[in-house]
């Protein structure tokens, strides 16, 4: 195999989390992306090549973890062991051999353990104090390590002898449903499940009368009175991004999940003040972080979380506004590039407003840069991109296309 003789160029992937959607009556039959004012995305679509992308495979409801693995060229069917390890790595907890890792939510439950708010009103303050009330718990010979993340999110490690990771979730994933009892499929996993259930019980006991929650209730806010683990997994074996592609890379991200994936791939993670992972996130701060990272990296991936939040909240108008923020982020990056750079813009999955969760719908994608062949698409959206020159591809091909454009790809064959 040999590399192309073409001059090496840089590459950027800009991901609007959950941006894909379906036609909405409130938006006159348009999707939020089609209804949004997106002059920068439309310009790139007109100057580039577009298509539709299935993050994992057609019709598969991809998580943000499996989709980002696929977008970066890693087969989630081969390497995915659960969401937990990425969340744990993302918050900076050290994972040891045999550890069982979980993503967690601070949530709200009533006295009957029925979930009234899976995200505790997207709590943004007081989670460090709540964490202090549960951190360091020991359940038999199992030690619990918990750390809060962005808003309602957190991560948990269970560490002890004889634990298994084939454990069901305590989070029912729906409001109005009772907290689930975790179950294990084998003896080792049953031990883990018992520890999970005890952790959930003790978290409720520690948090239900916590001063932070008493104050939230006074203010009419939902209390973060329980912690619900899900996504059990063990540390995956992944080769580094540099080893796989022979180029340096960085990730500009807002959430622990994507930060954790970046850490496993040995991508550099710049700190981005103002990148909150919420509706108030500073898109300009993200754009400037991308530009700064490009100065000493060949490749940068950026994830902007807000559109996904609006999809989960079922708020079409807010999703339109979030996509317009993404458009400004894209415009700021492209307007300030130094040197030949290829840019990919897409979503990691669809989060339709009508569904309030990830769906298996394909998402629009564009490639833009000095070596890109133009097609006839004039606007960036689900319908216009369906007519683009790229056609319909799977996420695992994005890095092939991008590194080909960058001139960094090895040749397959003689």
C-alpha positions in Angstrom: 0.0 0.0 0.0 1.2 3.5 -0.6 0.0 7.0 0.2 -1.3 9.4 -2.4 1.2 11.9 -3.8 -1.3 14.6 -3.3 -0.5 17.4 -0.8 -1.7 16.5 2.7 -4.7 18.7 3.7 -6.6 19.1 6.9 -10.1 17.7 7.8 -12.9 18.8 10.0 -16.2 17.0 10.9 -18.9 19.2 12.4 -21.7 17.2 14.0 -25.1 18.7 15.0 -26.2 16.2 17.5 -29.7 14.8 16.8 -30.3 17.3 14.0 -32.1 15.0 11.7 -35.9 15.0 11.9 -39.2 14.4 10.1 -41.8 16.8 8.5 -43.7 18.7 11.2 -47.2 20.2 10.7 -46.3 23.1 12.9 -43.5 23.9 10.5 -45.8 23.6 7.4 -44.6 20.1 6.6 -40.9 21.0 6.8 -38.3 19.5 9.1 -36.6 21.8 11.6 -33.5 21.9 9.4 -35.5 22.9 6.4 -37.4 25.5 8.4 -34.3 27.1 9.9 -32.4 30.0 8.4 -29.1 28.4 7.4 -27.2 30.6 4.9 -23.8 29.1 5.7 -25.0 25.4 5.5 -26.8 26.2 2.3 -23.7 27.8 0.8 -21.6 24.9 1.6 -24.2 22.5 0.2 -24.2 24.5 -3.1 -20.4 24.5 -3.2 -19.9 20.9 -2.2 -21.3 17.4 -2.5 -24.3 16.2 -0.5 -26.1 13.0 0.4 -27.9 11.1 3.1 -26.1 9.1 5.8 -27.2 6.2 8.0 -24.9 6.5 11.0 -24.7 2.8 11.7 -27.0 1.1 9.1 -30.4 1.8 7.5 -33.2 1.9 10.0 -30.9 1.3 13.0 -31.7 3.6 16.0 -28.1 4.6 16.8 -27.0 6.0 20.1 -24.6 8.9 20.2 -21.9 6.5 21.3 -22.3 3.9 18.5 -22.8 6.6 15.9 -19.7 8.5 16.8 -17.7 5.3 16.8 -19.0 4.6 13.3 -18.4 8.1 12.0 -14.8 7.9 13.1 -14.4 4.6 11.3 -14.7 2.1 14.2 -17.2 -0.7 13.8 -19.5 -0.5 16.8 -20.7 -4.1 16.2 -17.1 -5.2 16.9 -15.9 -2.9 19.6 -18.9 -1.5 21.5 -19.2 -2.9 25.1 -21.7 -0.4 26.5 -22.1 3.3 27.0 -20.8 3.3 30.6 -17.1 3.1 29.8 -17.2 6.2 27.6 -19.2 8.2 30.2 -16.7 7.2 32.9 -13.7 8.2 30.8 -15.4 11.4 29.8 -15.7 12.6 33.4 -12.1 11.7 34.1 -12.5 8.6 36.4 -9.8 6.0 36.1 -11.0 2.6 34.8 -9.3 -0.5 36.0 -9.5 -4.1 34.9 -12.7 -5.7 36.0 -14.5 -2.4 36.6 -18.2 -2.2 35.5 -19.1 1.3 34.2 -22.4 3.0 33.9 -24.0 6.2 32.5 -26.3 7.7 35.2 -29.0 10.3 35.4 -30.0 12.4 38.3 -33.8 11.9 38.1 -37.0 12.7 40.0 -39.2 10.1 41.5 -42.3 10.1 43.7 -42.8 8.2 46.9 -43.8 5.1 44.9 -40.5 5.2 42.9 -42.3 6.3 39.8 -40.2 8.5 37.6 -41.7 11.9 37.2 -38.7 13.5 35.4 -35.9 11.5 33.9 -33.6 14.5 33.9 -34.6 16.3 37.1 -35.6 19.4 35.2 -32.2 19.3 33.4 -30.6 20.3 36.7 -27.6 22.6 36.2 -26.6 23.6 39.7 -26.0 21.7 42.9 -24.9 18.4 41.4 -21.5 18.5 43.0 -23.2 18.7 46.4 -25.5 15.9 45.5 -22.5 13.8 44.3 -20.7 14.3 47.7 -23.7 12.7 49.4 -23.3 9.4 47.5 -19.6 9.3 46.6 -17.5 6.6 48.3 -20.3 4.2 49.0 -19.4 0.6 49.7 -21.8 -2.3 49.1 -20.4 -5.5 50.5 -17.1 -5.9 48.8 -18.0 -3.6 45.9 -16.8 0.0 45.9 -18.8 2.7 44.2 -17.2 5.7 42.4 -19.6 8.3 41.2 -19.0 11.6 39.5 -21.4 14.2 38.1 -21.1 15.4 34.5 -23.0 18.0 32.5 -26.5 18.9 33.7 -28.4 15.8 34.9 -25.7 13.4 33.7 -23.2 11.3 35.8 -21.0 8.3 35.6 -20.6 5.3 38.0 -17.9 2.7 38.5 -18.5 -0.5 40.4 -15.3 -2.1 41.5 -14.9 -5.4 43.2 -14.2 -9.1 42.7 -16.4 -11.3 40.5 -18.5 -8.6 38.7 -20.1 -9.0 35.3 -21.3 -6.4 32.9 -24.4 -8.1 31.3 -26.8 -6.1 33.4 -30.1 -4.4 32.5 -30.8 -0.8 33.2 -32.4 0.6 36.4 -33.6 3.6 34.3 -37.0 2.8 32.7 -36.3 5.4 30.0 -39.9 6.7 30.3 -41.6 9.0 32.7 -44.6 7.6 34.5 -42.9 4.2 34.9 -41.4 2.7 38.0 -37.7 2.5 38.6 -36.6 -0.9 37.3 -34.7 -3.6 39.3 -31.5 -4.3 37.4 -31.1 -7.9 36.4 -28.0 -9.9 35.4 -27.8 -12.8 32.9 -25.1 -14.8 34.7 -23.9 -15.2 38.3 -21.2 -12.4 38.0 -23.7 -10.0 36.4 -26.3 -10.9 39.0 -23.8 -9.7 41.7 -23.4 -6.5 39.8 -27.2 -6.1 39.4 -27.6 -6.5 43.2 -25.0 -3.8 43.8 -26.8 -1.5 41.3 -30.1 -1.9 43.0 -28.6 -1.2 46.4 -26.9 1.9 45.0 -30.1 3.2 43.6 -31.9 2.6 46.9 -29.2 4.3 48.9 -29.0 7.2 46.4 -32.7 7.9 47.0 -32.2 7.7 50.8 -29.3 10.2 50.6 -30.8 12.6 48.2 -34.5 12.9 48.9 -34.1 15.3 51.8 -30.8 16.8 50.7 -30.7 20.6 51.1 -30.2 21.1 47.4 -33.5 19.3 46.7 -35.4 20.9 49.5 -34.5 24.3 47.9 -35.4 23.1 44.5 -38.8 22.0 45.7 -39.3 25.4 47.3 -38.6 26.9 43.9 -41.1 24.6 42.2 -38.3 22.7 40.5 -38.2 18.9 40.3 -35.8 17.4 42.9 -32.8 15.3 41.8 -33.7 12.7 44.4 -32.4 9.5 42.8 -29.6 8.3 40.6 -30.5 5.8 37.8 -27.7 3.8 36.2 -27.8 2.4 32.7 -25.6 1.3 29.8 -23.3 -1.1 31.8 -20.1 -2.0 30.1 -16.4 -2.8 30.5 -13.5 -0.9 28.9 -13.3 -1.6 25.2 -10.1 -2.4 23.3 -9.7 0.4 20.6 -6.6 1.3 18.6 -5.8 5.0 18.6 -6.9 7.4 15.9 -3.3 8.1 15.0 -2.5 4.4 14.7 -5.5 3.9 12.5 -5.2 6.9 10.2 -1.6 8.1 10.6 -2.7 11.7 11.4 -3.1 13.7 14.5 -6.6 14.5 15.8 -8.5 16.5 18.4 -12.1 16.5 19.6 -14.1 19.7 20.5 -17.0 18.4 22.5 -19.5 19.3 25.2 -20.5 16.0 26.9 -18.7 13.3 28.8 -19.9 10.6 26.4 -18.2 12.0 23.4 -15.2 13.1 25.4 -14.9 9.5 26.7 -14.8 8.2 23.1 -12.1 10.8 22.3 -10.0 9.7 25.2 -10.2 6.0 24.2 -9.1 7.0 20.7 -6.3 9.2 22.1 -7.7 12.3 20.5 -6.7 15.6 22.2 -9.4 17.3 24.1 -9.1 21.1 24.5 -11.0 22.8 27.3 -13.8 25.0 25.9 -15.1 27.6 28.4 -18.7 28.4 27.5 -19.4 24.9 26.0 -22.1 23.8 28.4 -23.7 21.0 26.5 -27.0 22.8 27.1 -29.2 25.3 25.2 -27.1 28.1 26.4 -23.9 26.7 25.0 -21.6 29.3 23.2 -21.3 28.2 19.6 -18.6 30.8 18.9 -16.5 29.3 21.7 -16.8 25.9 20.0 -15.9 27.3 16.6 -12.8 29.1 18.0 -11.7 25.9 19.7 -12.0 24.1 16.4 -9.9 26.7 14.6 -7.3 26.7 17.4 -7.1 22.9 17.3 -6.5 22.9 13.6 -3.3 24.9 14.0 -1.5 21.8 15.3 -3.7 18.9 14.4 -4.5 17.3 11.0 -8.1 16.5 12.0 -10.7 17.9 14.3 -14.2 16.6 15.1 -16.7 18.9 16.9 -20.1 17.9 18.4 -22.8 20.5 19.1 -25.3 19.1 21.5 -28.3 21.5 21.5 -30.4 20.2 18.6 -30.6 16.8 20.2 -31.9 18.4 23.5 -34.7 20.1 21.6 -35.6 16.8 19.9 -35.8 15.0 23.2 -37.9 17.8 24.6 -40.3 17.7 21.7 -39.8 21.4 21.0 -39.8 22.2 17.2 -39.3 25.9 17.6 -36.4 25.5 19.9 -34.8 22.9 17.6 -35.0 25.4 14.7 -33.2 27.9 16.9 -30.5 25.4 17.9 -29.9 24.5 14.2 -29.5 28.2 13.5 -26.8 28.3 16.2 -25.1 25.4 14.4 -25.2 27.3 11.2 -23.4 30.2 12.9 -20.8 27.7 14.2 -20.2 26.3 10.8 -20.0 29.8 9.3 -17.4 31.0 11.8 -15.2 27.9 11.2 -15.3 28.0 7.4 -14.8 31.8 7.3 -11.6 31.5 9.3 -9.8 28.5 7.9 -6.1 28.8 7.2 -4.9 26.6 4.4 -6.6 23.9 2.4 -9.2 22.1 4.6 -12.0 19.7 3.9 -15.2 20.0 6.0 -17.9 17.5 6.7 -21.2 18.6 8.2 -23.8 16.1 9.4 -25.7 14.7 12.4 -24.9 11.7 14.5 -28.5 10.6 14.3 -32.1 11.9 14.0 -34.0 12.9 17.1 -37.5 13.7 15.7 -39.5 16.2 17.7 -42.6 13.9 17.3 -40.7 10.9 18.7 -38.6 12.6 21.4 -35.9 10.0 21.0 -33.4 8.7 18.5 -34.9 7.2 15.4 -33.4 5.1 12.6 -33.9 7.8 10.0 -31.0 8.8 7.8 -29.4 12.3 8.2 -28.2 14.8 5.6 -24.5 15.1 5.0 -22.2 17.5 3.0 -18.6 17.5 2.0 -17.0 20.8 1.2 -13.4 21.8 0.3 -10.9 22.5 -2.5 -11.0 18.9 -3.8 -14.7 18.2 -3.6 -16.7 17.6 -6.7 -19.9 19.7 -6.8 -23.3 18.3 -7.4 -26.6 20.2 -8.1 -27.8 20.5 -4.5 -28.5 24.1 -3.5 -29.7 23.9 0.1 -28.9 21.7 3.2 -31.8 19.7 4.3 -33.3 16.2 4.4 -35.1 16.5 1.1 -32.5 18.4 -1.0 -29.6 16.3 0.2 -31.4 13.1 -0.9 -30.7 14.2 -4.5 -27.0 14.7 -3.9 -24.1 13.1 -5.6 -22.9 11.1 -2.6 -26.2 9.1 -2.6 -27.0 7.2 0.6 -24.0 6.0 2.6 -23.3 4.5 6.0 -21.3 6.4 8.7 -18.4 4.0 8.5 -17.5 5.4 5.1 -17.1 9.0 6.1 -13.4 8.8 7.2 -12.7 6.9 4.0 -14.1 9.8 1.9 -12.5 12.5 4.1 -9.0 11.0 4.2 -9.2 10.4 0.5 -9.9 14.2 0.0 -7.2 15.1 2.5 -4.6 13.0 0.7 -3.6 11.0 3.8 -5.2 7.6 2.9 -3.2 4.5 2.1 -3.9 2.9 -1.3 -5.7 -0.5 -1.3 -3.8 -2.7 -3.7 -1.0 -2.1 -6.1 
